[in-house]
Amino acid sequence: MKIWSRLYSQLLAYRILDDDSSNKTDYSDQQLLKQAHLELMWAHNMFARVVDQDMVDCAIFSINAAEKRYNYLIKKIKQQHDSRQDTMVMGRLGRNGVE
């Protein structure tokens, strides 16, 4: 039971869980990516420390979930970056009268 209380306190520390649900804050994608990276590091750290088979399974699940979230955010940020660059190129073409 002690490991779950430490897990809960660490999730609160990394702001993965929020005790105050009335505090709605929009985070930038970069902030979410940083948080996802911390979550991934934490999951790998948990995997390295557990010895009980059930906790190993839990750690593997946490790693997989953290990796999926991290990869999703990377993909989203890259798509937004590419979209902005396409918009900038189209804007330049329109101003110069070149089509």
KAVENWO-V777088 format. One record per helix or strand of 2 or more residues. SS is the DSSP state (a for helix, b for strand). FROM is the first residue (numbers start at 0). LEN is the number of residues. Records with the same first field share a line. If there is no record, write none. Layout:
SS=FROM-LEN  FROM-LEN
This chain:
a=1-12  28-21  52-44
